[in-house]
Amino acid sequence: ICFLLFAVLYIISYFIITRYKRKADEQEDEDAIVNRISLFLSTFTLAVSAGAVLLLPFSIISNEILLSFPQNYYIQWLNGSLIHGLWNLASLFSNLCLFVLMPFAFFFLESEGFAGLKKGIRARILETLVMLILLALLILGIVWVASALIDNDAASMESLYDLWEFYLPYLYSCISLMGCLLLLLCTPVGLSRMFTVMGQLLVKPTILEDLDEQMYIITLEEEAIQRKLNGVSSTVEYQTVELEHELEKVKSKKTNLERRKKASAWERNLVYPAVMILLLIETSISVLLVALNILYLLVDETAMPKGSGGPGIGNASLSTFGFVGAALEIILIFYLMVSSVVGFYSLRFFENFTPRKDDTTMTKIIGNCVSILVLSSALPVMSRTLGITRFDLLGDFGRFNWLGNFYIVLSYNLLFAIMTTLCLVRKFTSAVREELLKALGLDKLHLSNNPRDSETKPSANGHQKTL
């Protein structure tokens, strides 16, 4: 069963990566073989990331199914042993991908073989293995020194020499904390950004708008730019590039207007408001659950995410509202994951990290796979820490040291609630402010803090004007 689940995830991940991977020449040379090996390793990592995302939803729905049909013959394969095994495999493969496979893929992609050796795959593998050993020694040395500085008693010093029971859990605990901090930064931004993304994907209602007039104006602009482009001499290269860029923008606006014009009244006036209201409800429920979890943390010690002290799989429902509450938890977990990915690529530091269809280098794909693996591995921990679900973390996920620290968990909840509220307030107040400025005719003064307003814009006569 584990193999079948992973095979499905691997096939889906392979199609996703090949959709974004740059289509290089298909020659059977050395670089092509290296790229293919790196592609397979990246696909494996993305499949592990998808499995880590599905851990909590699969466990929650399995618990409710076992409660509803305890003696059903056809679901005997669904039991606590399988779910515990999936959690342990996800933890093991996450460590393997993060510390072995992805560094190997990156160094293998960048390697050329040591000087003086015969060039080829073997030389590149040798150089990659040497780099991995050096990297492992560096990381283990850093962890050893940090552990000795933080906790300098006799028991800790003895445990420093235990590689498997101390080093790796401690190192992965640090990685999980970094992933949760990254989620804390990305998820509030993504929750506010989701409204903009869905607004771009859906057709907005045409309230007090004349689409025919806008189509007529945009067609005139396109024809005017096309005439300018035909009249510009090929020797003036900068003007040609500038006009072509402007023409692409106008064509994009025209395509959006045509899509809005062809959309049905149901799609314009019902789907868009319904999706926006649904997003607002999901975001509000998430913030409310975090606020309730803060109260639970203050009055009840069992609300801490450390350890696995639950009733077990299939013994009791972990949701107050039964199957409906479990479905709501699953929806919120997926919503948080999508929001965190959207927020990750919306951050200014990671904007250039966004993959592009058929134009993403293998190095960038490896970086994206590592980032998604860190986010997805930290998603179950974040969901349990914030109180989105009461399902206990199983396997190595529940053994992280920082989950037992009351002040870290409480601070994490407070920061998430405050940052999400501030992002949403800023999102909606900025939209109202923009509309007020337009209504008062002050939008031309560029009083908004939106960085897009300060960009250089072409005027009607073709010259550039900046404030």
C-alpha positions in Angstrom: 0.0 0.0 0.0 2.8 2.4 0.8 4.5 1.5 -2.5 1.3 2.2 -4.5 0.7 5.5 -2.8 4.3 6.6 -3.4 4.2 5.4 -7.0 1.1 7.6 -7.7 2.8 10.6 -6.1 6.0 10.0 -8.0 4.2 9.9 -11.4 2.3 13.1 -10.6 5.5 14.8 -9.4 7.3 13.7 -12.6 4.7 15.3 -14.8 4.8 18.5 -12.7 8.6 18.9 -12.9 8.8 18.0 -16.6 6.2 20.7 -17.2 8.5 23.4 -15.8 11.9 22.0 -16.7 13.8 23.7 -19.5 13.6 21.7 -22.7 17.3 21.3 -23.5 18.8 19.4 -26.4 18.1 15.7 -26.1 21.6 14.5 -26.9 22.9 11.4 -25.1 26.0 13.0 -23.7 27.4 13.2 -20.2 25.5 16.3 -19.2 22.2 14.8 -20.4 22.7 11.7 -18.1 23.6 14.0 -15.2 20.5 16.1 -15.8 18.3 12.9 -16.0 19.7 11.6 -12.7 19.1 15.0 -11.0 15.6 15.0 -12.5 14.8 11.6 -10.9 16.2 12.7 -7.5 14.2 15.9 -7.6 11.0 14.0 -8.6 11.6 11.6 -5.6 11.9 14.7 -3.3 8.8 16.3 -4.6 6.9 13.0 -4.1 8.1 12.8 -0.5 6.9 16.4 -0.1 3.5 15.5 -1.3 3.4 12.6 1.0 4.3 14.8 4.0 1.5 17.1 3.0 -1.0 14.2 2.9 0.1 12.7 6.3 -2.3 14.6 8.5 -5.3 14.6 6.1 -4.9 10.9 5.4 -4.6 10.1 9.2 -7.6 12.2 10.1 -9.9 10.7 7.5 -8.6 7.2 8.3 -9.5 7.7 12.0 -13.0 8.8 11.1 -13.5 5.9 8.7 -12.4 3.4 11.3 -14.8 4.9 13.8 -17.7 4.7 11.3 -17.0 1.2 10.0 -15.1 -0.6 12.7 -15.8 -4.2 11.5 -15.9 -3.7 7.8 -13.9 -6.4 5.9 -12.9 -4.1 3.1 -11.0 -1.6 5.2 -9.1 -4.1 7.4 -5.9 -2.9 5.6 -6.5 0.6 7.1 -5.1 0.4 10.6 -2.9 2.1 13.1 0.2 0.1 12.0 -0.1 1.4 8.4 -0.6 5.0 9.5 2.4 4.9 12.0 4.5 3.3 9.2 3.6 6.1 6.8 4.6 8.7 9.4 7.9 7.0 10.0 8.6 6.6 6.2 7.8 10.2 5.6 10.3 11.3 8.3 13.0 8.9 7.1 12.6 9.9 3.4 12.5 13.6 4.4 15.8 13.3 6.2 17.2 11.2 3.3 16.2 13.8 0.7 17.2 16.8 2.7 20.6 15.6 3.8 21.7 13.2 1.1 19.7 13.2 -2.2 19.3 16.9 -2.8 22.9 17.8 -1.9 24.1 14.9 -4.1 21.9 16.2 -7.0 23.2 19.7 -6.7 26.9 18.8 -6.4 26.5 16.2 -9.1 25.0 18.8 -11.4 27.8 21.3 -10.7 30.7 18.8 -10.7 33.3 18.4 -13.5 35.7 15.8 -12.0 39.0 16.4 -10.2 41.9 17.8 -12.2 44.2 15.0 -13.5 41.5 12.4 -13.6 39.8 11.1 -16.7 36.6 13.0 -17.4 33.4 11.1 -17.2 30.5 10.1 -14.9 32.7 8.2 -12.5 35.0 11.3 -12.0 31.9 13.5 -11.3 30.5 10.9 -8.9 33.8 10.8 -7.0 33.9 14.6 -6.7 30.3 14.7 -5.6 30.9 12.1 -2.9 33.9 13.9 -1.6 31.9 17.2 -1.4 29.1 15.3 0.4 31.6 14.0 3.0 33.0 17.4 3.6 29.6 18.9 3.9 28.5 16.2 6.4 31.6 16.8 8.5 31.0 20.6 8.5 27.3 20.2 9.5 28.0 17.6 12.2 30.8 19.8 13.6 28.5 22.8 13.8 25.8 20.7 15.5 28.4 19.3 17.9 29.7 22.7 18.9 26.2 24.2 19.2 25.0 21.3 21.4 28.1 21.6 23.6 27.6 25.3 24.1 23.9 25.1 24.8 23.8 22.1 27.2 27.3 21.4 28.7 26.6 18.7 31.3 28.0 15.2 31.4 24.9 13.4 30.0 24.8 15.7 27.0 28.5 15.3 26.4 28.1 11.6 26.3 25.1 11.8 23.9 27.2 13.9 21.5 29.0 10.7 20.5 25.7 9.0 19.6 25.2 9.8 15.9 21.9 8.0 15.2 20.0 8.7 18.4 21.2 12.2 19.0 22.7 14.0 16.0 20.1 13.3 13.4 17.0 13.9 15.6 18.5 17.1 16.9 19.5 18.3 13.4 16.1 17.5 12.0 14.5 19.2 14.9 16.4 22.4 14.0 15.4 22.0 10.4 11.7 21.6 11.4 11.9 24.7 13.6 13.4 26.6 10.6 10.6 25.3 8.4 7.9 26.3 10.9 9.5 29.8 11.1 9.5 30.0 7.3 5.8 28.9 7.4 5.1 31.6 10.0 6.5 34.2 7.6 4.9 32.8 4.4 1.5 31.7 5.5 0.1 35.1 6.7 1.4 36.7 3.5 -0.1 34.0 1.4 -3.5 34.2 3.2 -3.8 37.9 2.2 -2.3 37.2 -1.3 -4.8 34.4 -2.0 -7.5 37.1 -2.6 -5.4 38.7 -5.3 -4.5 35.4 -6.9 -8.1 34.2 -7.1 -9.1 37.6 -8.4 -6.7 37.1 -11.3 -7.9 33.6 -12.0 -11.6 34.4 -11.9 -13.8 36.8 -13.8 -14.8 39.8 -11.7 -18.3 41.3 -11.8 -18.8 44.1 -14.3 -20.3 46.7 -12.0 -20.5 50.2 -13.5 -18.2 49.1 -16.3 -18.6 49.3 -20.0 -16.6 46.4 -21.5 -17.4 47.4 -25.1 -16.0 50.8 -24.5 -12.8 49.4 -22.9 -12.4 46.9 -25.8 -12.7 49.8 -28.3 -10.1 51.8 -26.4 -7.6 49.0 -26.0 -8.0 48.1 -29.7 -7.2 51.7 -30.7 -4.1 51.6 -28.4 -3.0 48.3 -30.0 -3.3 49.7 -33.5 -1.5 52.9 -32.5 1.5 51.0 -31.0 1.5 48.7 -34.0 1.8 51.7 -36.4 4.6 53.2 -34.3 6.4 49.9 -34.4 6.1 49.6 -38.1 7.4 53.2 -38.6 10.4 52.9 -36.2 13.7 52.3 -38.0 15.4 49.0 -37.1 18.5 50.9 -36.2 16.8 52.4 -33.2 16.9 49.2 -31.2 15.9 50.5 -27.8 12.7 52.1 -29.1 11.7 48.9 -30.8 12.2 46.8 -27.7 10.3 49.4 -25.7 7.3 49.4 -28.1 7.3 45.6 -28.3 7.1 45.4 -24.5 4.3 47.9 -24.5 2.5 46.0 -27.2 2.7 42.8 -25.2 1.1 44.5 -22.2 -1.8 45.9 -24.3 -2.4 42.4 -25.8 -2.5 40.9 -22.4 -5.1 43.5 -21.3 -7.1 42.8 -24.4 -7.1 39.1 -23.8 -8.3 39.6 -20.2 -11.1 41.9 -21.5 -12.2 39.3 -24.1 -12.3 36.7 -21.4 -14.4 38.9 -19.2 -16.7 39.7 -22.1 -17.2 36.0 -23.0 -17.9 34.9 -19.4 -21.5 34.1 -18.5 -23.5 36.1 -16.0 -23.4 33.2 -13.5 -19.6 33.1 -13.7 -19.2 36.9 -13.2 -21.8 37.6 -10.6 -21.9 34.3 -8.6 -18.6 32.4 -8.7 -16.3 35.4 -7.9 -18.3 36.6 -4.8 -18.7 33.0 -3.6 -15.0 32.2 -3.8 -14.1 35.5 -2.1 -16.5 34.8 0.7 -15.2 31.3 1.0 -11.6 32.5 1.3 -12.6 35.0 3.9 -14.5 32.4 5.9 -11.6 29.9 5.8 -9.1 32.6 6.9 -11.4 33.8 9.7 -11.8 30.2 11.0 -8.1 29.7 10.9 -7.5 32.8 13.0 -10.3 31.8 15.4 -8.9 28.4 15.9 -5.5 29.8 16.7 -7.0 32.2 19.2 -8.9 29.3 20.9 -5.7 27.3 20.9 -3.9 30.2 22.7 -6.6 30.0 25.4 -6.2 26.2 25.7 -2.4 26.6 26.1 -2.9 29.0 29.0 -5.4 26.9 30.9 -4.6 23.3 29.8 -1.2 21.6 29.7 -2.5 18.8 27.4 -2.9 21.3 24.6 0.9 21.2 24.0 1.9 19.4 20.8 4.7 17.5 22.4 4.4 13.7 22.5 1.7 11.3 21.4 -0.7 10.8 24.2 -3.9 10.5 22.2 -6.4 7.6 22.4 -5.0 6.0 19.3 -6.2 5.4 15.7 -9.8 4.5 15.4 -10.7 4.7 19.1 -12.2 8.2 19.4 -13.0 11.1 17.2 -10.6 14.0 17.7 -13.0 16.6 16.3 -16.0 18.0 18.3 -18.2 17.9 15.2 -17.3 14.4 14.1 -16.9 13.8 10.4 -17.8 17.4 9.5 -15.2 18.8 11.8 -12.6 16.4 10.4 -13.5 17.5 6.8 -13.1 21.1 7.9 -9.7 20.4 9.4 -8.5 18.7 6.2 -9.7 21.7 4.1 -7.9 24.1 6.4 -4.7 22.1 6.3 -4.7 22.1 2.5 -5.6 25.8 2.5 -2.7 26.7 4.8 -0.3 24.7 2.5 -1.5 26.4 -0.6 -1.3 29.8 1.1 2.2 29.1 2.4 3.4 28.2 -1.2 1.7 31.4 -2.6 3.2 33.4 0.2 6.7 31.9 -0.3 6.8 32.9 -3.9 5.3 36.3 -3.1 8.1 37.3 -0.8 10.5 39.7 -2.5 13.5 37.5 -1.7 12.0 34.5 -3.5 10.4 36.3 -6.4 13.1 35.2 -8.9 12.9 31.7 -7.5 9.4 31.1 -9.1 9.5 28.3 -11.7 8.4 29.1 -15.2 6.9 26.7 -17.7 9.4 25.1 -20.0 12.1 27.6 -18.8 13.3 26.5 -15.4 16.9 25.3 -15.0 17.7 22.1 -13.1 19.5 24.0 -10.4 16.4 26.1 -9.7 14.2 23.0 -9.7 16.4 21.4 -7.0 16.2 24.6 -5.0 12.4 24.7 -5.3 12.1 21.0 -4.4 14.2 21.6 -1.2 12.1 24.6 -0.3 8.8 22.7 -0.8 10.2 19.8 1.2 11.0 22.0 4.1 7.6 23.6 4.0 5.7 20.4 3.6 7.6 18.6 6.4 6.9 21.5 8.8 3.1 21.6 7.8 2.0 18.8 10.2 4.0 20.4 13.0 2.6 23.8 12.3 -1.0 22.5 12.1 -0.7 20.8 15.4 1.1 23.6 17.1 -1.6 26.2 16.0 -4.4 23.9 17.1 -5.9 23.5 13.6 -6.1 19.8 14.4 -5.9 17.8 17.6 -4.4 14.8 15.9 -1.2 14.0 17.7 2.1 14.0 15.7 3.2 10.4 15.2 6.7 8.9 14.8 9.7 11.3 14.8 7.5 14.3 14.1 6.3 14.3 17.7 9.8 14.0 19.2 11.1 17.5 18.3 12.6 19.1 21.3 11.1 22.6 20.9 7.5 21.2 20.9 7.8 20.8 24.6 8.8 24.4 25.2 5.7 26.3 26.4 7.0 29.8 25.6 8.1 28.9 22.0 4.7 27.3 21.2 2.7 30.2 22.8 4.9 32.8 21.0 4.4 30.9 17.7 0.6 31.0 18.1 0.6 34.7 19.1 2.8 35.7 16.2 0.7 33.8 13.7 -2.5 35.4 14.9 -1.1 38.9 14.9 0.7 38.7 11.6 -2.3 37.2 9.8 -4.6 39.8 11.2 -2.2 42.6 10.2 -1.8 41.2 6.7 -5.5 41.0 6.2 -6.2 44.4 7.6 -3.5 45.9 5.4 -4.9 44.1 2.4 -8.4 45.3 2.7 -7.6 48.8 3.9 -5.2 49.3 1.1 -7.9 48.4 -1.4 -10.4 50.8 0.2 -7.7 53.5 0.2 -7.0 53.0 -3.5 -10.7 53.4 -4.3 -11.0 56.5 -2.2 -8.0 58.0 -3.9 -9.5 57.2 -7.3 -12.9 58.7 -6.3 -11.2 61.9 -5.1 -9.0 62.1 -8.2 -5.8 61.9 -6.1 -4.6 58.6 -7.6 -2.4 60.6 -10.1 -0.4 62.0 -7.2 1.0 58.5 -6.4 0.1 58.8 -2.7 -0.2 55.0 -2.4 2.5 52.9 -1.0 2.0 50.3 -3.8 5.4 49.9 -5.5 3.7 49.5 -8.8 2.5 53.1 -8.7 6.1 54.4 -8.7 7.1 52.5 -11.8 7.9 54.4 -15.0 4.8 54.5 -17.2 4.6 55.5 -20.9 2.5 58.5 -21.7 0.3 59.0 -24.7 3.0 60.6 -26.9 5.4 57.7 -26.4 7.8 59.5 -23.9 8.5 58.3 -20.4 7.4 60.2 -17.4 8.3 59.6 -13.8 7.2 61.4 -10.7 
